[in-house]
Amino acid sequence: MADDADPQLSGHDTADGRGRSHVGKIALIGAVEIDDEGQPGRARLVVLPDYSAEKIGAFVRRTVEPKSGLLTDGLPAYKSLAGRYDHRPKVVGKMAAYVLVPWAHRLFSLFKR
């Protein structure tokens, strides 16, 4: 069993269209349980006060069973989870993020409707 986890911002873009500025936005994090066949199970979506390692780590520890697989984007805040999970960070780069963490992105897509 593994989980997709991904932080997102909902609201307005930054002035230059880049980065994770919180100005005018709501900071969200989501996780989707993935079964052994790759199908989604339970999902969690939470508002965070910020994207600190402390806040992200607390969400993951409340949501994901220790030693579970954890597929995330390359956000450095996840580094604090090393050893507790089978953490597999994927830096998105030029690839579409939905390819790497598809179920987490589906969760956010449905939320934004």
Helices and strands as residue ranges (DSSP letters): E 2-11, E 25-34, E 40-48, H 53-63, E 69-73, G 76-81, E 86-90, H 97-100, H 102-112
